[in-house]
Structure formats: C-alpha cells, structure tokens
Amino acid sequence: MPPTAGTAHPVSTSPTSQPGVEQPVQQQVIEEFSEVEDDPARFREGVAAYAPFVTGTHLPEAFRDFDELCENAAFPTFLLLVVKCLPVWFKKARPKKVDRLDSGIRSFSKSEEDVTWLLELIRDYIKYTRAPLTHQQPAGIVEEVSAICRSGRIEIHVVTSLEILLELFKRVDPFPTSGDDGGEQVAADTITLVEGLACRSESASISVAAAKALVRAFGQLFTSRPKAAVLAFQSLVNVAGTVCKFPEARIEVMRILCRLRSTASGMIYLDNDPDCRYVATMLCRTIESATLLQESTKAQRQNVRSSGRSSNTESAEFEWMFDDEQSNLSITLEPSPNMIVDKNLDLRDGTRFRLDIAAWLIQATACLQSDTEWETYSYILVHLSSQLANIKLFRNSLSAVATLRRILHEQIVSETLKAPPASSGLTRSDVALCLFSMLTPLIAYATIEDAEIDKTHWEKQLVQAFMAGMDDAKFDGTFRCCVHALSVCSLEIPGTVGKEYPHILEKMSKVTTKSHLSVHMIEFLCQVAMLPEVHKHFNTEDKRKVFAICTAVLNDRRDELLKQQEQQEHVTGAGPNQATKLQTPSRHSGLRRNRPPYRAQMMQDVGVPLYASALVYQAMISWFLSVRIPEREELAREIMSRLVWRDKQNEPVIDQQAEVFRDMMLRTAYSDLGETRPDPDFESAIAGGQDGARMEEKQGKVSSMSWLVGYSIITLQTAGHTGRTQIIKRQASGTTYAVYQQLTGPRPPHQASGETTVDDGKPSIEMLPQHVILQLQATAKPTLPSEQPIPLPEDDPIFSRAIRTFDRNPTIDSVKAGVLYVAPGQDRQDPILANQHGSASYEHFLSLLGTKVSLKSPCGLVNPQGLNYPTDGEWTMAWCDRTTEIVFLVPTMMPPDPEGEQQRFSHVGNAYVNIVFNESGKPWKLETLKTAFSYVNIVITPVDRSDHASDTTATAFEDDYYQVQVLTRGDIPNISPAADPKIVSARRLPRLVCIWAISACVFSKAWEQREDKETPSSWRSRLVEIKKLRQHYSPDSSQQEPTAVAATPSTGTGRRPGEASDLTSQLDFTRWMRR
C-alpha cells in the first residue's frame, strides 16, 4: 500500500522521470490499490500520498505516466483499476440529508464527493498521461461514464463524466473495434445520449459540456468511423437549433458547423480561418470595432449626462468575439475521401459517406427566422456568408439555399428582420448589412442551371432585395453594399437587372446630393454602360434619367467647390480668432452620428472629387454612344443645357471636361462610323519618295495648309491638278480624316481657254487648299474676325512642335494593369514573377480577359505602355472600346530574363493596378510586390479548395466560381465594388475584372493627381494644346484662354469687346488665307 500522508517517503515519486529515487513497482501498486478499491477513504488516502500533484488537478505526478510501463503487462492498468472502482463507489453514494431550515442549498454527502473526486481523477489521468490508452480502457470508460450520465442524479457527476468523454475523444476512438457492428451501435448510443444532454438539460454546465463532447466526437470519428461521424454531425445540427436552451452550448457546435467546407472534388474539411472578418466588423464583434463603438458610446453617455437627459444603454456582454474564434476552435479536419457532399459520387462500396449539409442550412435559416437569442443569431449573421461562398458545399442543396434566399428577401423587403438589443449599440440597419452579405454570394447560385430551382424567381428576389437596401428611409448605410451587389448582378443576371433598371435609377435620383454615395452610383452606371446585354432594351427616357443623375452629381460637386473657395477667401480675409467660426460644416454634419464603425465607413465620402468627375464624364460618354443616332440630337440639346454652371460671379461657364464632352458629341451626334485613317496616297506624297512622286505625277503637286477653326486644327492637303483634298480635322476628342473631291466637268467646246494655272516646270497646280476652306467656311455674309479661321504657318518650328505634341496625345485614354499568376505554395515575389505559364484555369481566364495583340511593328496598341518587341515578348493582352484602352502587362507572356526577373518587375512593379490570379492556397498580401506604386490589387481566388482528387475530377473553367477582392494600399480609400469579397462565375469573371481594373486605373490616376482642379484625360490634354496655339497665333494674342469658358455665344452681327469695328475686316477673307 502507498505510504500515508506524513510518512517518510520521497517527495517526488514520478516512476518514469525521477531516476535514482525509489519508485513504486507498477504491479505491486495496482495490487495494493485493488485491496482497497471498495474503500474510498483509504483509496483517496493512498493516492494523496503520492505528492506533488500535476498543477490544478487531482492527479499525482507519480501516476501521470504510470501505465506506460504496464502497456504489455498481463495485469490491468491503473486506469482500469480506477474505472473499476467507479460503479462500486457510485452505487454506494447516498445524498446528504437536507436541513429543512436550509433546503434551498444543495450540499453533498461524503460518498457523493468521493465519486466526484474519482471522476476528476479519471478525467485528469486521461488528459495528462502520455501513456497510450490500451486493454480496452476507453470502451470501459465510455460504458461507466455513460451510465452516470443517464442517471443524471448529480450535476457535477454528469459534467465531469462528459469531460471524461471529451478527453477520450481528444486522444482515441473509444468505441469497440470488433468486426461486428457492436462498436457502431455503442457509438450511436453514446452520441444520442450526449445530444440529449446538450438539447434537453436544464443545466447550462451540462449542456455546454455535452456540446463540447459532441464536437470532439465528430472530430475524432471524422476519419476513424465516418458512419458514426455522420450521426454526430446530425446531432451537432440539432444542438445548434433553438431546442437547446443555452446560447453558449449552441455556439460551441455552430463554431464547427459554420466552418465546414468542401474541396473542389467534394471532400469535407474545416476552414480554421473563415474570410468573414469584415462581416464581424458590421456587428462590432472584432476587438478593434468593439473598442471604437465602446468609446463612441462612452462619449455619447457623457454628452447625455451633461445635458441632463437619461440614458438606458448599458454595456453589452458577449459570448463570442471573432478575434478569439480561432483559439476557441477545438478540432481540425483535413479533407477526407470518406466524408463527401457530392451526390454524384458512388457510395455503394461502404467506405464513403455523405453529410446532409442541407440539414445544417435549414437549421441556420430557422435560426434567422425565429431565434430570440442575440448571441447565436449574431453568430449566424457573421459566419454564414463566407460558408455560402463555398459553392461546392451547397451545390446539391439548392432547395435549402432557395429557402434561405426567400426568407432573407421577405425580411428585407417587409422590414421584419430582428432588432439587436439596445445594449449592443446596433440597429436594424447593421443587421441588414449582414443579411445583404449573405444575399450577395447567392447571386452566383442564380447562374447554376438546375431544374430544382426557379431561376426567374430567384433572380427577381435578389434584385428586389438589393433595391430595397438602396432606400435610405428603410435602412441607414446599406446603399453602398447594395449598389456593389447590383454591379455583380448586372453581369451574372443582366436580363433581370435590365428589367428593374428604371426603378434602380429612380432610387438613385433621390440621393444624388449625397457625396458619399455618388461615386458608387456613377461606377455602377459606367459598368452598365459597358454591358449592352443589360441596356439593349432601354428606351430613350431611361437613358435620359442616367444623364439627369450624372449632371446632378456633377453640379453638386461644383457647388461644393464653390463653397470651399468661398470658405478659403473668408478665412484668408478674417482674423485668426474668426477663422474657425467661418469654416464650412462637414458634408456629413447633418447625418446621424454614433454609428458603428463599419456603417460609419459606408457613409464616408471618398475624398477624391476628381475621380467622381472622371466617372461622371466617362458614364455620359458611354451612355451617349449607346443611344441610337436619330435620338442623339435631342439628347445632346438637353445635356448641354445641364453642363452650364455659374461661377462665384454668377457668370455662366463650362469647364474644360465639359468642352471636350461637347466636342465628342459634335463628332458623334450624327455618325456612328468607326475611327478614320489617313489616305495612304497623301501620306506618301507628304513623306516624299518614289510613291509620292508617282502620286504627284498623276494628281499634281500636293500643297498643305492648316488653320485654327474654333477649338480644332484643320489641315488641308490638296493635289494641285485634280483638286483631290485630304481634310484632317484635329479635335480634342479625336482626329478625323476625310477626302474632298471637287467634281469638275469637261469644258464646253465653245468656252474660251485661259491659262492661269501655276506651271514652273513641275506638275501644274490648278487648286490650292485655300479654295477648299473657302468652299466649306465662307459665304457672302461678312464674318466677324473672332470667328474667322486663323492660318497657321507650317514652316514655323513652334507650330511643328505643337502638332507633334498634339498627335502624341492619344484619342482614347490608355491605362495599364499587371496580371500575375501565383502557383500553389508561392508567396514571394521572385518565384511569382518567374512563372513561365499558369494553370489551365489561369490560361483560360487570360484568354478571355482581352484580345491577344502583337507587339511587333506596326503595333496595334494606342499606347503599348512600355512593352517592346522582342524584349518583352511578341504578344500581350489588351482591350479597348471607343474611349478607353487597357493594356495588360503579363509576365507569363514575357521571355525569361537571364539576369533575374528585373525586366518583368519593371513593368508590373510600376503599374498602379495589378490583377493577381492566386492559386497558392494562401491569402495574398499587398506587400508581396516590393513596390511603392502598387496602389490596387485585384485578387482572384478559387472559392473551392483544390486537392489531389480534384485534379482528376476537375470541372471545366466555365463551371468554376471565384472570389474577387480588391485590396488597396493603407493610405488609399477602398471604394471598389469588391472592397468586400464578391463571388463571380468563371464565365463572367474576365469581363468583370477588366471593367473593375479600368475603374481602378482611373481612380489611381485621380488619386495621384488629387490636388488638381480638373479631371485628367487625354482629351483635355489635346484641348489644352489647341488653346495654346490659339493664344500664340491669335491676332490678339494678349487675350488669355480661360480654363472655364463663358457659355454665352455671340449672336447675330453683334461684336465682342476688342473686335475690329470696320466692315472691311469682316469682308476680307484673305486675312485667313495668309500663311
């Protein structure tokens, strides 16, 4: 028998870790303890003699690894001996007689305390021993503790028994492994027992302990006993429901259920780090957002107290926080071929089992409908959206997904969503933000072709819900996320968006004066303008509404600029004590304050007015070009009246970007022909050489002359003999080439001949360019000098340089974006840049991103963006429309660099925007590219995790889905529709990424030039060059060209100040013929 307390025995008695100290002999110790197994007092006294104990437990150090040396012994182990005592002690336990005067307090008898002590000893032994559990120990333990759980007599006994089960499941599969189904039956009985305790117990401690044991059971059985794991999964689903009374227990199982994911081949695994932090921020369930809300609430309370009002808000206590979730996760599950969700896989071999994931989604939907516990309700709100993004997981559960969509639609449209408790500091609007985050991934499900769902109804409810979120009267701060969701809808379900578009525009028209929303509205309008499948059935009235919104946003921005100018003037003219009193209130000073951080961010202004202006004009240009030619004239008249605004002197003016927009309408109001090209005969004649000589021999010497006509440069190149003339009209919005041919008939036979042609031994000249300009410009009516064309001396170096500078400005805006492929496992710059090719999915995506364009001369790109043949390869990808070109810088299309990847880095490292096709399996970090110029990264990630099995069962690229998220540098605001992740089908992915990349490039350019007062553009640059020529060559060159031009034109025969007053100057057309 072990020595009793106080006898002379070595203090440290660990039998395996204390060499040189007398150790108990295992077999002898077990025999001695066996003698007193039915005497709890002596048994406990013997155990207590082995000091010291493992910290915080009932387990002596001496017994921590005691059974390790008994592994192969024929005798029972110490653990089995202890377990053998359990039923004997439990049977003897008698409750303590209750004092009638103190019947409200439950105290325990000595025998009950002995059972508690023994259970805790078993629990701690299993938890801390390094000895393997052998000799059917686990099965015996399960049997005994299950009996105690069934009895349910004493709470602490049941809780500790459940903790013993939990410790067993951490280490082994504790059920019998005999060939028959006995083990499966024991497993099923145990799981059912534990589920019942979790769901029906009136004790929070028992319910939570049972939930934790269930989670551990699922984790252990997942690979060792998948059939039982399926039953454990169903038990977890049941505990997650409202039948369980205790939120803490429900959250324990929800923590696992919400993290279940499927690989591309349908294998189940657990995502330890779900991508839903941004949703947690919506409900202030991150430490940072909760702290900010707490500080705001504290300040609010102080204001309330200082004003003498009362405040009913109290600090909220949370059962969970997102930052703690990963550390609270008790199991990890790697993809298992035995546990699947794909209904197409054969299960007849009995080795694979399918989880009914639809049951979990149905349970989660029920919680969203009727759960009265805010903690569990909020847990679903935060975590379900990222799980829904795993399309493969719910691909065979479309009916359950459809039910969820219907419930979310009803709650949003009818405003019946749950209100948070007052102590949370949140409102229904914050809940609505979370519901929209769930609805957004459901857009992808609407693209699945399946007879199980009504696609038309699905699409309509999605769009209606997002439209409801655009109503400020219903929800505060949801407009932005709903417009972003509709941006995805416009590509994925264009027909439904097109039908609802008039109603969408109506909602937008109500918030045009809110600057924090205007950018997102105009981005959406720009995107839709680039998608004919959405607007092909729009009528003129629908498009007229677009221009009304655009000009309203533009005028609001101008008004804001005028206010800022007035404020600066007042502050400059006021004394230092008055300066602060004259500051203009914030744009959001009229909005409700003390919003939670995420919603407050949704209400912030972008702070880049140039980007808003650029978007407005880009939208108007695109939409004007989408209008049919017969309807453009009336539309142009309405638009021009809205582009005129008044400066601080109340004078009507238009800004330069409005001028170039008008210039574009001049060129396209009555024509939809494509870009023109110069006549090759005239090009060769001007260039000289044999081809030019042959042309002049046939048509006569080519004479050239140029004029400034308004804000255009007209160049006429006339063949002297035939009179054939090439007209080159250089305008801000483009250059037009046309050929003028005077159709001269034969002379009548009775007409007298007259030799007046120029003949100096060279080909005769019978017509000069001046003749053509007179035919096109002049009439018998006198022309005011200010309206007369200004001749330009072509031999003047200033003019020659100006023309070269003008022609170098492209007629369309050209931007660039890098495209990077990140292979599995890669997370460093050099290996990424060294990739010579990508996966089949990447190559397919790249082929649809744009058009393959040769870099060989003559290069078909407006601006190759620094790409040169052969240094950067022969090909690249590009896309353009009539106003914008984007060139993609693709390292995988460039030749390898023998000196490293510096050549490739010189391109993508200097691009403001990079598209990252990330198949690394790791989160992409903006700092991976070591450059200061990478403002925006558009990160594309497969939503379904790849695995070895998926390599052989891979789906076609068109059937895949991807997550797109836009990351921006820390100091740059992220306003993209994909600032929060969006799920996009592979079929629409290239088009959507191209559109968002163009917007990102425009934004980056505006950010770089944010101190300017005008929107940067190539058209504006061309207009500036023309104005410089007018200033230099105008007869009154002292008159400066203003940046904003007076909008009131001269009429009739009236004159502007400074014009010549005599009629002779109006009649003398030779004034504008002199070189």
ZADOTI-211708 format. One record per residue (C-alpha): x, z, y. Coordinates in steps of 0.1 Angstrom, whole numbers, plus 2048, in hexadecimal, padded with zeros to 3 digits. Layout:
XZY...
This chain:
80080080080D7F882381A81683680182884C80582A87182084287C83584085C85983585D8558108588687F486A8577EB88B8587C588584B7BB86384879586485178C84185F76A84886F76D86A88178E8698A078A8528B37AA84B8947C084E8817CD8308637B682B8437BC8178427AA7F68247927F78177987D481B7BE7D780A7BF7F97EC7AB7EC7E87C27CE7E97E07E47D07D37FC7BA7C87DF7B77ED7D57A67F67F67927D67FC7727E97FA77E80581277E7F783578F8168447AD81582D7AF7EF82F7B07EF8557C980C8557E07F883F7DE7D98547E47EE8748047FA8658147D886881C7D988E8217C88A68037B18A880078D8B37F87908D87D37948DF7C87928BA7C17A989C7DD7988887FE7AA88181D79588482579E86080778A85480A76C86B81D75785181776E83380675481D82173A82383574A80781774D7F180F7287F28187227CE8107457C07F67497A57E97677B77CF7657D37DD7637F77D877E8117BD7688237A97658037AC78B7FE79E79182178277881C77A7897FB7747A980F75C79982773C7988127437BC8057477CA82872A7B68367137C281A71C7E68227187E38476FB7F78556EF7F78786F381688D6D582B8936C88258B66C38418CE69F83F8D96A984B8FC6C282F8FE6B18148EA6BA7F89026DF7F98FA6EB7EB8D87087FE8C97197F78A871F80C88974181187B7397FA85E72E7DE87674D7E288A7627DF86A7517BD8637587B288677D7BC8827807AA86177078A86F78878B88D7A579087579B77186179775D8817B976788F7CA76286E7BE73E86B7C67388907E97458907F774186D80E7248668087278417F370B8327D07138287D07108027BF71B7E279C7127EE7A072A80A78C71582476E70F80C76B73480576D73D82A75272483373B73281873F75682473D75184972073984570D75583371476C8517087518696E874D8556E17728566E477287C6E279887C6FD7A08967077888B272C7908B172D78A88C71D76789073375E8AD75376889C74875687C74373789076573C8A077473D87D76371C87577170E89579571988B79070A8697856E98767A46E888D7BA6E886E7A96DA85078A6CB84177D6EB8327646DD81A7696D87F477B6B87EA76D6B47C77636927BA73E6987BC72A69B7DC72B6C17DD7436C07FA72D6A980D70F6BF8077226DF81272D6CC83270A6C18396FC6E48347176F384A7126DA8666EC6DF8656F17058677087038846F16EA8966D47028926E871E8A16F27098BF6CF6FC8C56B87198BD6CC7388C36C174F8DF6E575A8E56FB7468FC71A7528EA70E7468C87027258D672371D8E77377288C97227128B27266F48CA74B6F88CA74C6FB8A47376DB8A274F6C88B876C6D48A375A6CA8837546A78917786A389A7856AF87876C69B86376F67B87878B66E86278A68484376568483C75466985173266C84073069184A73E68786D71F67187270968F86B71F6A488371A68989D6F568B89A6F76B189D70B6AD8BD6F16968CB6D56AF8C36E86CC8D36EE6B68F36C86B58F76B26CD90A6A86DF8E96C86F28EF6C270E9086E67129156F76F992C71A7059227136FC8FE7046DB9077226D291D7396DA90072A6BE8EB7246A79087496A890F74E6968EE7306808EE73767291175A6699077526548E875E6308EB7616118D577E5FA8D177A5D58D27765D58AC75B5F08AD77060E8A27666308B37806458C678065F8E178A65790579D67591179E66A93577E65793F77E64395F76365597277666B98B7656589A774366199A74D6859967566849BB73367A9C372769B9B77456AF9C37516B69A07766B09A878A6CC9B77926B79D576E6AD9DD7616D09D577A6E09ED7706C7A0974B6CEA047526F4A037656F2A247496DDA3372F6F5A27742713A34745703A567206FCA56718720A4D72D72CA6A71B715A826F9721A74703745A7971073EA9C6EF72EAA56DB74BA976CA737A7C6C8741A576D872EA3A6CB72FA176E871CA076FF72F9EF71F7269DE7197139BD72971E99C73270198673370096074B6E39617636D19787716AE9727956B99787926D295B7816BB9427A06AD9317AE6D092B78D6DB91D78B6BE9047906CE8E27946B08CC7A568D8CD79866F8B97AC6508B379B6308A879063388478761686D76E62D85B75963487A74A61688C72D60B8A272D5E589A70E5DD88671D5BD87A7375CE8657305D384072B5F78367245F28117465FD80573D62080E75D62682274F61E84473362F85772162687771A63E8936F763C8A170363A8C56E16318D16D56548C86EE6628E16E364A8FC6BE6538F66C76788F96DA6729196BD65E9276A567A91E6BC6929316BA67C95069567D94D68D6A19476AB6B79476A66D595E6CA6E295C6DF6D59787006DA9666F76C59486E46AB95D7026A79747196A495670568694A70467796D72A67897073566D94E71B65494172463795874863494B73B63592772161A92E73E60493A74A6039157335E590D73D5E58E87326088E370E6008ED70D5DC8E36F65E38C66E15FC8D96D15E58F36AF5F58EF6BC6178F86D06079156B05F692169D6179206B86279356B660B94E69160E9506936349576AD63097269961498267A62A98368C64899169C6349AD67F61E9B766663A9B667F6549C467866C9A769C67499F6A669999B6AF6AD9BA6CF6C19B86CD6E79BE6D16F19E26F07059DA7036E59CF7036D79F36F76B69E56D76A19EA6C36879D66D966D9E76F767A9D46E46789B36DA6559BC6FE64B9C070465699C6E664498F6F26249A071462999070162896E6ED60A97770B5F598271B5F195F6F85E89526FC5C79657145BC94A6FA5C392F6E35AB9406FA58F9376F75959126E257C9006CC5908E86A858D8DD6A65B38DE6A45B490468F5A391F6AA59593569358B9516845AE9546A75BE9506B55AA96D6985AF9836985D59806BD5D79866BB5C39A769C5D69B26AD5F79AD6CC5ED9C16B55E09DC6A46029DD6C66119E36CA5FCA026AD60FA136BB629A2A69963AA2B69B641A066C064AA006DC653A186FD642A116F462C9F36F260BA06717603A017186089DB6F85F49D67055D69EA7245D79D570F5D79B56FB5BA9C271C5A89C77215AA9A26FD5A099B7015819B171A57399770C5829776E757D97D6E656499A6C25579946B357A9996C75819B86BD5609C66985689C269C58A9D26B457E9ED69A57CA0A6915A1A046B65AAA026BC599A2469E5ACA326AD5CDA296CF5C3A376BF5B8A586B45DDA5E6D85EBA5D6EC5D0A706F55E9A8C705602A737295F8A7473260BA5571B5F4A417215D3A537415CAA417315CEA1F7135BAA2872759DA3573F59EA1772059AA0171357DA1773556CA1573556F9EF7125619EB71A544A0173553A9E871D53B9CB70551D9CC6F45299AD6E65469C26DB5349E16D35119D56AE5179D96AF5299FA69B51AA166A7516A3A695535A446A854AA2B6C953DA396BD542A5C6BA567A546DF567A496EA55BA6B6D4574A7C6E5590A69708582A6F70357EA956F35A0A987115AFA8772859BA9E7165A5ABD7165CAAB373C5C8AAF73F5B8AD172A5D3AE17415EDAD175F5DCADF7505DCB02749601AFF76D607AF477A5F3B12763607B2A76F627B1B79361EB1F78D615B4377B635B4A79664AB397B1638B4C7A063DB6D796661B677AA681B6A7B8693B4C79C6ACB4C781692B4C79067BB3178168EB1475F68FB2375D669B27765661B0274C64BAF173B65DAD4744654AB0731638AA0725651A8771C66DA9F6F7667A9A6FA668A746F3688A5F71369DA5B71F6B3A3E71C698A2472F69DA0375168BA0574866C9F1728665A0373966CA24753652A1A738639A1372C63EA3774E639A4875661AA5D771604A4F784605A707905E1A6F7785CEA8678D5AEA837835ADA5E75E5B0A66761593A7F77557EA6775A583A4C73E57BA6474C559A6D756552A4A733559A3F723544A5A73B527A53733528A2E70E52CA3370C510A4D71D4F8A35704502A1A6E74F6A306DA4D2A2A6E44B9A456C14B3A536BD4D8A5A6DF4DFA6A6D74D3A8D6BB4ECA936CF507A836EE4FFA996D9502AB86CD525AAE6F0531AA4700526AC56E753AAD96F1559AC6716554AC9715559AEF71B57CAFB72058DB1C74059DB277435BDB3C73C5A8B5C71C59CB4B729579B49720563B2B73E55BB15748551AF276755CAE0781545AD077454AAAD751540AB9761521AC9771516AA875151DA9673F506AAE75B4EDAA97544EEA8472F4E8A8A7374CAAA074A4BBA827304C3A6770E4C4A777064A0A6E71F499A537274A7A31744490A2876449EA1C7864A1A2D793480A3C7B5471A367CB45BA4C7CB435A477EB42CA347F040CA487F241EA69808439A5A82141FA4F81F40DA7082742DA83842437A6B852414A6C864403A4F85A3E4A3C8363EEA358313F5A5B8413D3A648293C1A4C80B3D3A5B8153CBA7F81B3A6A757F73A4A697E53B9A827FC3BCAA08123D7AAF8033FAAAC80040DACC7F9432ACD7EB449AE87DD46CAE97C447FAFF7B74A1B0279149FB007814C1B047914D7AE979D4BAAD47BB4A2AD37B147EACF7CC466AC37C4441AC27DB429AAE7D1405AB67DE3E5AA57E33CEAC37D83AEAB37B93B7A9E7AF3D5AB37AC3EAA937B040EA9F7B542FA8C7A544CA9E7B546EA987A148BAA57B24ACAA379A4CAAA779D4EFAA17894EDA817994CDA737A74ABA7879248CA747A0469A6D78A44AA7378F425A7977F413A9677D3EDA9376F3D8AB075D3BBA9F76939EAB575837DAAE76835AAB276934AAD474E331ADC75C30DADD753309B01764329B0D783324B237A3332B157B634EB287D835AB1E7D837FB287E738FB098083A0B0982238AAF8846394AFB853382ADC84439EAC682239EAB6808399AD07F43B6ADF7D03AEAE67C23D2AE77D03F4AF17C4417AE77B741CB0B79C403B0478F416AE778D437AF977A426B15761417AFD75B439AED75C44FB0C75543DB2D73542FB3C72C423B5F722447B6873E458B7B751472B6675B494B75781499B7477D4B9B6076B4A5B45782488B4479A484B277BE490B2F7D8476B257F6485B11819476B1482446FAF184846CAFB84848FB0985A4A8AF28424C3AFB8254AFAEE8384A4ACF8404C8AC681C4D3ACD80E4B9AB68264C3A9A81D4E8A9F7F84E0A9F7FB4CBA7F80D4E7A6D7EE4FDA727D94F4A537B54EBA577AB505A3E7B6529A3B7CF52DA1F7D654FA0E7E955A9EF7E65739D37FD57C9B77F157C99380359497B7FF5979568065BA94880C5B99228035D690A8195F49118295E793282A5FD95184A5F296384F5D697C86B5C296C85C5BD94983B5B495984B59996F85F58D95184058393D84155E93581E55D9298005739247E55799097CB55F9017B25719177C95729357D154D9317AC54592F7A555A94E7C25499617B552695879352E9677A15409867A751F9987B44FD9937D74F49857EA4E49A280B4D29A08274DF9B78394BD9B583A4A99D582149F9E38134C29DD7ED4C39DE7EC4E59EE7E54EBA137FF506A1281450C9F381B5309FF84052E9F883E51E9D68575029D085E4EA9B48714EE99E87D5119A785A5209A284F50898783A4E99878174F79888035139987DE51D99B7CA5199BA7A65179C779750B9E77775019F97724F0A1A77F50EA2E796523A187B251E9FF7C15399E97E15329D67E95489B980D5529B381055598D83156297E82755695B82653296884953597886952E96587E54C95B8985579738BB55A9648C557497E8A658B97788458898588C5899AA87E5669B085C5709A185C5909B486357F9D584156F9D182A58A9C483E5A59D68365959F781158F9F07F85A7A007E15A29E27EA5A29BD7D259C9A07DD5B19827D15A895F7D85C994E7D95C99287F35E59277DB60091B7E66159387D761A95B7E76039757F96149927FD6049B482160F9B682B5FC9978345DF9AE8515EB9C48465DB9E48385E6A068225C6A0980B5CB9EC7EC5D79FF7D25CF9E47D35CE9BE7B55BF9AC7B95CF9897A85BE96B7A65D394B7935CC92A7765E492777B5E690179B5F58F57AF5DD8DE7BA5E78BC7CB5D789E7A95CE88E79D5BD8AE7BA5A58AB7A959588D78559989978B58F8BD76E5818D07705628E677B56990A75856091774957C90276059791075B5AF92D7745BD9467765D995F7815CE98278D5E799B79E5E29BC7BA5F99C67C85FC9E97E660B9F87E162FA037DE628A287C660AA247A060FA21792602A007715F0A097705D89EC7515D49D67695E09BA7765FE9CC7646109B07685FF98E7505E29867495D396474A5AD96374459494876257E93F74E55F94774956A96B76A57D96F78156197D7675569977615799A37865839A478D5639B877256C9D277D5909D47A25859D779956F9F578758CA067A45A39FF7BC58AA0F7A7586A2E7A45ACA307CA5B1A2C7D1597A477B85A9A5E7C85CAA567EB5BDA5E7DE5B0A7F7C55CBA867D25D1AAA7C75AEAB47A75A8AC779E586AB679A57DA927B956BA847B3549A757C3527A737A7517A877AD530AA37D2528AA37CA503AA67B250AAC37CD51EAD57E5500AD27CC4E8AE17C6501AFE7EB503B047EC4DDB077CF4DDB207E04F7B348004E3B357F34C0B3B7D34C8B4F7D54BAB737CF4DEB7F7E74EFB667E650FB7A7C4517B6C7C852DB4E7B4528B2E7A0547B2879E557B05778559B0A76853AB1974B53BB3172C530B1F71B51EB3C7234F9B3C7214E2B5B7024CDB5E6F84AEB707114A2B8971A4C4B9673E4CFB997524EDB8F7674FFBA87894EDBAE77D4CABA37844ABBB87674A5BD076C480BD6759466BC2778451BBE78846ABA6768469B91767443B9078D43DB8978E43CB637B2431B647BA456B6D7B645EB487C843FB3C7EB447B4A805454B32
